[in-house]
Amino acid sequence: MLFMPFAILGIWFRGLLALGLLGGGLWLLASWYDALPRPTPVLQTDPDGTRPPAPPPSFRARVIRWRPGLTSETAALGGGLLLVLGVSGGGLLVAPLRWRAGTPVLVPPQPRTVEHLPGPDGTTLHLEIYGPPEAPPLLVTHGWGVTSAQWYYLLQDVGERFRLVVWDLPGLGRSTRPAQSEYSLDMMARALDAILTFLGPRPVVLVGHSIGGMILLTLCRLFPDALGRRVCGMVLAHTTYTNPVRTTAKHQLYTALQKPVLEPLLHLTIWLSPVLWLLNILSYLNGSAHHSTARQSFAGTQTRQQVAFVTRCVLQTSPAVLARGMLGMLRYDATATLPTIGVPVLIIAGDQDTTTLPDASAYMQASIPGAQRTTLTPAKHQDLLEHHGPFAQRVVAFCDACLCPGKESL
């Protein structure tokens, strides 16, 4: 499940389709029930010789005398049951069979420290800190619509080599929502700056995935003095330098649809958030959300546990929060910031990523002085899960080069 502005089309389509199929199934079952015979009641004569009035046909009990056969009643009953059961949970039985089994995406052990920091616009930021206090610090920022749990693979892969700091973006996970419902990239970059201030003067390496990378680039624009002083390197994974509508597959179509379709749908999502939440639950139950997640986020070697891990996010996040963050992405542009970045940068791309095309990573490499780029294959937008081992190896090698001078970088 992707939570980029252009994904709002798929979210609404899947939800409305599920609602339509559920309504169609209920209609077929009602048609089958209405076609059942209604026997004429035998009325007993009262002692005074009168008979009570017969109930109208619409209130008479149906007699179920259905037998299997090639009849319209059989088709209505079978089709109705199939649609209702499929939309209300059948997909959860079928979807896991489509991908190979793997190890669960494990919850890590108890963090060494849990912090709740005051952030911008009244937010409370949830932080978890793992690893030895004396280890090199690594601060990671997850993508939109998920939580810091996205980094649990990285935590397992790096072990005790780093002081790994994970946090939940405002409105997601255990971080609270902004008081003014502002979800701009500037606000999120200010939240990241508050965390850097809390961590102290020791330089850190920042890692950002998807919107996390956009937040890192926004931090470079708002707080250029932090580069080289509090930030000694950055990893930009599957991210972009401008409005993500312009750097995705079918970007010409989505750019044309942004004003007349995407933005109105995002505002409609905010206004009708409970309705869309219900539609998202239907999409999850019928398995269409799982299919969308696998098709858009993974390159074919994913496990059913990884698909389920990402897809469950659709049930955990308010559609209004998702939509406000998507609107914030539409106003994002860091093109002019790229040439001003004076710290080492590693760009990680996926060769099959249709959410942020590899061309966006190539442009950032050409624009950021001395930037390095590595491309994982076969990989799409969630290769930090699908290929968590190679992903962690590249991050660790880069961090060693930044935090331990003298080591050879990638």
Sequence and secondary structure as in RCSB ss.txt:
>XXXX:A:sequence
MLFMPFAILGIWFRGLLALGLLGGGLWLLASWYDALPRPTPVLQTDPDGTRPPAPPPSFRARVIRWRPGLTSETA
ALGGGLLLVLGVSGGGLLVAPLRWRAGTPVLVPPQPRTVEHLPGPDGTTLHLEIYGPPEAPPLLVTHGWGVTSAQ
WYYLLQDVGERFRLVVWDLPGLGRSTRPAQSEYSLDMMARALDAILTFLGPRPVVLVGHSIGGMILLTLCRLFPD
ALGRRVCGMVLAHTTYTNPVRTTAKHQLYTALQKPVLEPLLHLTIWLSPVLWLLNILSYLNGSAHHSTARQSFAG
TQTRQQVAFVTRCVLQTSPAVLARGMLGMLRYDATATLPTIGVPVLIIAGDQDTTTLPDASAYMQASIPGAQRTT
LTPAKHQDLLEHHGPFAQRVVAFCDACLCPGKESL
>XXXX:A:secstr
   SGGGHHHHHHHHHHHHHHHHHHHHHHHHHHHTS          TTS       GGGS        SSSHHHH
HHHHHHHHHHIIIIIHHHHGGGGSB           SEEEEEE GGG EEEEEEES TTS EEEEE  TTS GGG
GHHHHHHHTTSSEEEEE  TTSTTS   TT    HHHHHHHHHHHHHHH SS EEEEEETHHHHHHHHHHHH GG
GBTTTEEEEEEES  SB GGGGSTTHHHHHHHIIIIIHHHHHHHHHTHHHHHHHHHHHHHHTHHHHHHHHHH  S
  BHHHHHHHHTHHHHS HHHHHHHHHHHHT B GGGGGG  S EEEEEETT SSS HHHHHHHHHHSTT EEEE
ESS  TTHHHHTHHHHHHHHHHHHHHHHSTTS   
